[in-house]
Amino acid sequence: MSSNALHVPVMLQRCLDMLAPALARPGAVVVDCTLGLGGHSEALLREFPQVRLIALDRDPAALRLAGERLAPYGDRATLVHAVYDELPEVLDRLGVPRVQGVLFDLGVSSMQLDEAERGFAYAQDAPLDMRMDQTTGVSAAEVLNTYPPGELVRILRAYGEEKFAKKIVDAVVRERAKEPFTNSARLVELIREALPQAAKRTGGNPAKRTFQALRIEVNGELAVLERAIPAAVGALAVGGRIAVLSYHSLEDRLVKQVFAAGARHTAPPGLPVIPEPYQPRLKLLTRGAELPTEEEIAENRRAAPARFRGAERIREEVTP
Ligand SMILES: C[S@@+](CC[C@H](N)C(=O)[O-])C[C@H]1O[C@@H](n2cnc3c(N)ncnc32)[C@H](O)[C@@H]1O
């Protein structure tokens, strides 16, 4: 199957429309922080023929596949193996002080989900890995087998919003004492048994929330995102735009908070006029989070949980 067929870029036209005004000028640079299979990146290169693309991914397999796809664009595309909170260092190395556009399409790629041996999918039995970059870090099995119970409960609650975290972790701790976890099927089975009957009747596969939580922990996703969004805003030139697609409420909340903070003035209360150094540096381009249309969801199920936010850099950082 071609990499094209594997992934339909989510809310693609909306992303292009949002970034368009910022990318119109000659010499504009756009950063795709989550290259994946290069769907959004390719569309950016195609739609904006003057634009230079810098694209990051922490997954070497994604860089390989997207590299083939984007080869026809030659040196207009620079692909970098990096975690996206390393954006400032990457731009520094490339000698690019400011950029006009940044895109984040968060989460795992369909390629990562489809390749059973990566261990992201709960629907197939596979090694419990879940690292987006398999060259570094600890696997989901190691998390499950070695973390203290209290820490596992916290992770399942915070990152999976799992109401039955305690029940699941009790069962995990009992089972791992007999034999360490290696594969996903055993964990899925255990979750199924640990959950009360009523909980199993609603909300799809009962393992979904635990798998999301483990994935977020294994890849440090929220901590990285918390650093990356302010770093990306900091890299934008005035007039530059940032667009973010999130796939669960924890990601979206974080993006919302960073954008909202940038769109507020920072003056002490009570000033009749807000002096320039305290004026907001961002203008919000979306009211709340925008959702994909029913038609898009019907064509591409991966789009269903997407929430889209955008903002424009309207001012330099001025220290009062
Ligand atoms: C949803 S996919 C992107 C799909 C892409 N927009 C497309 O159209 O093909 C997300 C990608 O971001 C990468 N990724 C996730 N977190 C990352 C991080 N912290 N740093 C760099 N890449 C990351 C994943 O490896 C994955 O390939």
The ligand as an SDF file (V2000), in Angstrom:
LIG
                    3D

 27 29  0  0  0  0  0  0  0  0999 V2000
   -0.8830   12.1580   13.5000 C   0  0  0  0  0  0  0  0  0  0  0  0
    0.7080   11.8800   12.9030 S   0  0  0  0  0  0  0  0  0  0  0  0
    0.9700   13.1400   11.7200 C   0  0  0  0  0  0  0  0  0  0  0  0
    0.3690   12.8280   10.3790 C   0  0  0  0  0  0  0  0  0  0  0  0
    0.7100   13.8470    9.3130 C   0  0  0  0  0  0  0  0  0  0  0  0
    0.1210   15.1350    9.5960 N   0  0  0  0  0  0  0  0  0  0  0  0
    0.3000   13.3740    7.9500 C   0  0  0  0  0  0  0  0  0  0  0  0
   -0.4960   14.0470    7.2890 O   0  0  0  0  0  0  0  0  0  0  0  0
    0.7990   12.3140    7.5020 O   0  0  0  0  0  0  0  0  0  0  0  0
    1.7010   12.4070   14.2290 C   0  0  0  0  0  0  0  0  0  0  0  0
    3.1960   12.2060   14.0130 C   0  0  0  0  0  0  0  0  0  0  0  0
    3.8480   13.0060   14.9720 O   0  0  0  0  0  0  0  0  0  0  0  0
    4.9280   12.2930   15.5090 C   0  0  0  0  0  0  0  0  0  0  0  0
    5.1270   12.8010   16.8530 N   0  0  0  0  0  0  0  0  0  0  0  0
    4.3180   12.6400   17.9240 C   0  0  0  0  0  0  0  0  0  0  0  0
    4.8270   13.2550   18.9950 N   0  0  0  0  0  0  0  0  0  0  0  0
    5.9840   13.8290   18.5820 C   0  0  0  0  0  0  0  0  0  0  0  0
    6.9700   14.6020   19.2280 C   0  0  0  0  0  0  0  0  0  0  0  0
    6.8630   14.9100   20.5150 N   0  0  0  0  0  0  0  0  0  0  0  0
    8.0150   15.0540   18.5010 N   0  0  0  0  0  0  0  0  0  0  0  0
    8.1190   14.7540   17.1840 C   0  0  0  0  0  0  0  0  0  0  0  0
    7.2270   14.0040   16.5160 N   0  0  0  0  0  0  0  0  0  0  0  0
    6.1740   13.5440   17.2120 C   0  0  0  0  0  0  0  0  0  0  0  0
    4.5140   10.8430   15.4720 C   0  0  0  0  0  0  0  0  0  0  0  0
    5.6890   10.0250   15.4190 O   0  0  0  0  0  0  0  0  0  0  0  0
    3.6860   10.7860   14.1990 C   0  0  0  0  0  0  0  0  0  0  0  0
    4.4570   10.3750   13.1020 O   0  0  0  0  0  0  0  0  0  0  0  0
  1  2  1  0
  2  3  1  0
  2 10  1  0
  3  4  1  0
  4  5  1  0
  5  6  1  0
  5  7  1  0
  7  8  2  0
  7  9  1  0
 10 11  1  0
 11 12  1  0
 11 26  1  0
 12 13  1  0
 13 14  1  0
 13 24  1  0
 14 15  1  0
 14 23  1  0
 15 16  2  0
 16 17  1  0
 17 18  1  0
 17 23  2  0
 18 19  1  0
 18 20  2  0
 20 21  1  0
 21 22  2  0
 22 23  1  0
 24 25  1  0
 24 26  1  0
 26 27  1  0
M  CHG  2   2   1   9  -1
M  END
$$$$
